[in-house]
Amino acid sequence: MTIDKSLKVKAGGTSSRSVLTRVERITRLSETDRWSEGSSAFGLPKVRVKILQLKKKKKKTKEEDEK
């Protein structure tokens, strides 16, 4: 059975996540020297997640195409 076109999401799961797993947080904290190897994996500090926003391309008008 297929999904109706109106129910499909255009991005299709390509959006960035706003929450990191514990392993991802530990790797980011260790890169910035905020976590050491012997520290507890519980109660980790918050880690900012950078969200990429793509700029939309401007549509060319007919006048610009003729030049």
N, C-alpha and C positions, 0 to 999 in steps of 0.2 A: 504494500500500500504506500502511495507517495503522499508527500505533504503538499497542501495547496500553496500556490505561489504567493497568496496574500499573507500566509503565515510564516514564510521564510524570512530570515533576517539577512539584510544585504551584507553586513560586515562578516557574518558567519563565524563569530567567535574570534575575530582577529583583534578585538579591543584589548588594551592592556589591563592587567589585574591591579586592583588597588590594595590587595593584601598579599604579603609574602609568606611563604612557609618558613618554619623555624630554621631549616637548613639554609635557605636563601638569606635570611636575616643574619645568621651567624657568619656566612661568607662575606657579606657586605660590612658587618661590624669588624671582622678581622682585617679586611682591607684597609680600614681607616684606623686600625689599632685601638678600637674601643672594646675589644673582647679578646681575652687571652685563652690559651688552650685549657687551662685548669678551671676556668670559670663555669658556673652553672648555666645550663641551657634554659632554665626557667626564669621568668621575670626579665626578659631581655628588653633593652631600651627600644623605643620606636625608631623605625628606619623610614626615611622619606622615599617614596616611590615616584620616579620621574615619569610623567605621562607625556608621550609624544603627540603633538597635534600637527596634522598635515595641513598646509595651506592650500586653499582651493585655487586652481588655475583660472586666470581670467579668460573669458571667451573673447575671441577675436571678432571684431565687427567687419562688415563687408568693405568699409573704407580702408581699413588696415590691410586687408588681404590684397586689395588692388594696388597698393603702393609697393 
